[in-house]
C-alpha cells in the first residue's frame, strides 16, 4: 500500500520536472569569434563572426545585438536582422570596434516581432593575465598579417623569425589566419590588417561578397600579396579585374642563383618551378616586375587605387628542401615590396616616398632586429598613433560648436544661492518664528536652483543646435576609386535621441572621441555615450544617437562615392605647369588650392573657381614640402618632440589635419607614393558645401568644410601647351 502511494506521488512530480527541464532547455547554440585569429587593433573596425544553430522546428526571424565599448567614451550597439532555418546553421559576419580595455562584449538574440530576448551572453574579452585574454591587442608598432589559404613554406613560423619596425620602435609580427568561410563580407573587416596574404586560395570557397570586400579594401588603401599556387584565377573574379596583371597559363620557369639571392633564398644552384605567366594589362600604371633571364615575370607589384598588390607567379613550397632554411627572409623580401620598402633606402623614404610615409610599418628578420634600438613595449599600455593624434586635432575644430557659458552666470548663481540660504532664509523664518524649519527651506532652495540651473542652461543654449562636418574626398583621375571620410559633431540644446536622414546604404558610421596619448590597462574610462546602429551587408547606419546638452557627440563616416566634386588635367613643360580645373559642385572652390608634384615641387592656385565653372591656371613650379600647406611638417615635428596629445596648431585650421586622421591616413600615404612616381595631386577646399545627410525633424545650423584631393597623371609637353 505504501509503495502504491509512493508511485502515485513521485511519478507526476517526475513528469512535471522533466517537462520543465525541456521547457528551460536553451534551443540556441551560439559561437562567437572576433578579430583575425584573435588579434585586433583598438578603436579600429574588427571582424566578428557569430555562428547560430538551433533545435527549433520552425523558422525564426530575429535580431542579433552586439554591444561593446569602442573607445574611451562610446559604446557601440549593433543590430542585425536574420532568419534562422531549422537544421541549417547560420553564419553572421559582422564588424564592430573594441577599445583597448574593452572588458566585455554582450551578444543577445531577440524575437523580431515581439522584441523579447531569447538568448544572451556576455563574453569576457579582457582577462587579468595577458596570455589568458580572449583577444590580443596589436599595438601601433606591431605588424598584423591576415592569412587565407595554405600556411606552407614556413609562413606560420614568420612571427617567431621576424620583427616589425616602425616610427615607435620595434614590435611584433602577427599572422592571423582565417578559413574562407570566415572571411569578412565587408571591406571594414580587413581594416586592422597591414597586409593580406592569399596563399593558394580555393576560389570556389569564396562568395561574391567576400571577393568584393577584398577589392574595396584594396581600393581604399589595403595591401594584398597573392600566391595563386595551383588554383587558376578566373577572369570574371573581382580580384582578377582589380590586378594590374593577367594570369594566363602555367609554364616551367628557371630561377637563377642571382635571382634566388635577391629573393632572400639560397643561391649557388638554379631552381626550376612551375609558374603562372604574368602579363601587365594595357592600362596598368606604376607597377614593377622581377624577371628571370628569359624575361619571365616571377614577382610583380603595383598600385591599385589607393592600395597596393603583389603577385608571386610560383609556389615557393615546390622548390627544393635546401630553400626552406631561408623561408623567413624570402617572405620578408616579398612583404617589404608590397609594403613598399627597400633595404637600400632609409626607413620611411623608400622609392622617394616623403615624410608622411614615416608612419608605415616594415618587417625585418629577428636577427637584424637585435641590433636595432627601440623603446621596450609595455603590453599593458597602449600609445596612440598618428591617426588618433590627428583625430584629436580635428575634434578641436568639431568641438568649437560648444559655446561655454560665461563665468559671470555661475558667479551670479552662487551669490544668489548664498544670499537666499543665508540672510534671506534666516530673516523670513525668524519673522514667522519658524527657525527649526531651516533644514526644509534649505532643501527647497537647493532643489529650486538645481532645476533652475538645468532649464536655464537649456534656455541660454536654445536654438544653437549645430551639425559640424569636416569631410575628405579622395579620387584618382579616370579611375573608379573615390572615397569619402566625414568627421562630424552634433551639438544639441536639448538632451534627446537624434536621428540622421539621407544616409546611403554603403556608409560605415561609428563614434570617435578624444583619446589620451597613453591608455593604461587600469585606467578604464566609463563609456557614457551610446550609439545604436543597424548593420547590413554593405553598411553600418545609426538609427539613434543620444546627445545631452553638456557634451558633443562626434561621429566618423567612411564610404565609397561615385564621383569627385571636380576634375583636373595637368600639363607640364619644364618648370611651367598648366592645370585645367572643372568645378562640378554647386559650391565655389576656395582660393589657395595646391598642385603637388614630384621632387617636392608644386604651385598654388591663386584664384577661386566658381560653381559649375572651369578655369585654367598657369605658373612655374617652386619648392613645396609635401602636405606642408596643411601643417604636416609642423604636425610631425610636434608629434615627435612633444608627444601625440600636445600638438600645437591654430584651432581655426584644425580641420586640415584630417589628411592624417583615422580613415584618411592610408590614402595620404598612397598619394605620397604616387607623387614619388611622377603623378600630381590636386588639392582644393570647399566651404559650406551641402552634406548628403542631415538631422531628421530638427532645425539646425550646418557648418561643412570639405577637402578634396585628386591624383592626376601629368602630360609631359615638349611642344606648345594647348590653349
C-alpha positions, 0 to 999 in steps of 0.5 A: 500500500505504501509503495502504491502511494509512493508511485502515485506521488513521485511519478507526476512530480517526475513528469512535471520536472522533466517537462520543465527541464525541456521547457528551460532547455536553451534551443540556441547554440551560439559561437562567437569569434572576433578579430583575425585569429584573435588579434585586433587593433583598438578603436579600429573596425574588427571582424566578428563572426557569430555562428547560430544553430538551433533545435527549433522546428520552425523558422525564426526571424530575429535580431542579433545585438552586439554591444561593446565599448569602442573607445574611451567614451562610446559604446557601440550597439549593433543590430542585425536582422536574420532568419534562422532555418531549422537544421541549417546553421547560420553564419553572421559576419559582422564588424564592430570596434573594441577599445583597448580595455574593452572588458566585455562584449554582450551578444543577445538574440531577440524575437523580431516581432515581439522584441523579447530576448531569447538568448544572451551572453556576455563574453569576457574579452579582457582577462587579468593575465595577458596570455589568458585574454580572449583577444590580443591587442596589436599595438601601433608598432606591431605588424598584423598579417591576415592569412587565407589559404595554405600556411606552407613554406614556413609562413606560420613560423614568420612571427617567431623569425621576424620583427616589425619596425616602425616610427615607435620602435620595434614590435611584433609580427602577427599572422592571423589566419582565417578559413574562407568561410570566415572571411569578412563580407565587408571591406571594414573587416580587413581594416586592422590588417597591414597586409593580406596574404592569399596563399593558394586560395580555393576560389570556389570557397569564396562568395561574391561578397567576400571577393568584393570586400577584398577589392574595396579594401584594396581600393581604399588603401589595403595591401594584398600579396597573392600566391595563386599556387595551383588554383587558376584565377578566373577572369570574371573574379573581382580580384582578377579585374582589380590586378594590374596583371593577367594570369594566363597559363602555367609554364616551367620557369628557371630561377637563377642563383642571382635571382634566388639571392635577391629573393632572400633564398639560397643561391649557388644552384638554379631552381626550376618551378612551375609558374603562372605567366604574368602579363601587365594589362594595357592600362596598368600604371606604376607597377614593377616586375622581377624577371628571370633571364628569359624575361619571365615575370616571377614577382610583380607589384603595383598600385591599385587605387589607393592600395597596393598588390603583389603577385608571386607567379610560383609556389615557393613550397615546390622548390627544393628542401635546401630553400626552406632554411631561408623561408623567413627572409624570402617572405620578408623580401616579398612583404617589404615590396608590397609594403613598399620598402627597400633595404637600400633606402632609409626607413620611411623614404623608400622609392622617394616616398616623403615624410608622411610615409614615416608612419608605415610599418616594415618587417625585418628578420629577428636577427637584424632586429637585435641590433636595432634600438627601440623603446621596450613595449609595455603590453599593458599600455597602449600609445596612440598613433598618428591617426588618433593624434590627428583625430584629436586635432580635428575634434578641436575644430568639431568641438568649437560648436560648444559655446561655454557659458560665461563665468559671470552666470555661475558667479551670479548663481552662487551669490544668489544661492548664498544670499537666499540660504543665508540672510534671506532664509534666516530673516523670513523664518525668524519673522514667522518664528519658524527657525527649526524649519531651516533644514526644509527651506534649505532643501527647497532652495537647493532643489529650486536652483538645481532645476533652475540651473538645468532649464536655464542652461537649456534656455541660454543654449536654445536654438544653437543646435549645430551639425559640424562636418569636416569631410575628405574626398579622395579620387584618382583621375579616370579611375573608379576609386573615390572615397569619402571620410566625414568627421562630424559633431552634433551639438544639441540644446536639448538632451534627446535621441537624434536621428540622421536622414539621407544616409546611403546604404554603403556608409560605415558610421561609428563614434570617435572621441578624444583619446589620451596619448597613453591608455593604461590597462587600469585606467578604464574610462566609463563609456557614457555615450551610446550609439545604436546602429543597424548593420547590413551587408554593405553598411553600418547606419545609426538609427539613434544617437543620444546627445545631452546638452553638456557634451558633443557627440562626434561621429566618423563616416567612411564610404565609397562615392561615385564621383569627385566634386571636380576634375583636373588635367595637368600639363607640364613643360619644364618648370611651367605647369598648366592645370585645367580645373572643372568645378562640378559642385554647386559650391565655389572652390576656395582660393589657395588650392595646391598642385603637388608634384614630384621632387617636392615641387608644386604651385598654388592656385591663386584664384577661386573657381566658381560653381559649375565653372572651369578655369585654367591656371598657369605658373612655374613650379617652386619648392613645396614640402609635401602636405606642408600647406596643411601643417604636416611638417609642423604636425610631425615635428610636434608629434615627435618632440612633444608627444601625440596629445600636445600638438600645437596648431591654430584651432581655426585650421584644425580641420586640415589635419584630417589628411592624417586622421583615422580613415584618411591616413592610408590614402595620404600615404598612397598619394605620397607614393604616387607623387614619388612616381611622377603623378600630381595631386590636386588639392582644393577646399570647399566651404559650406558645401551641402552634406548628403545627410542631415538631422531628421525633424530638427532645425539646425545650423550646418557648418561643412568644410570639405577637402578634396584631393585628386591624383592626376597623371601629368602630360609631359609637353615638349611642344606648345601647351594647348590653349 
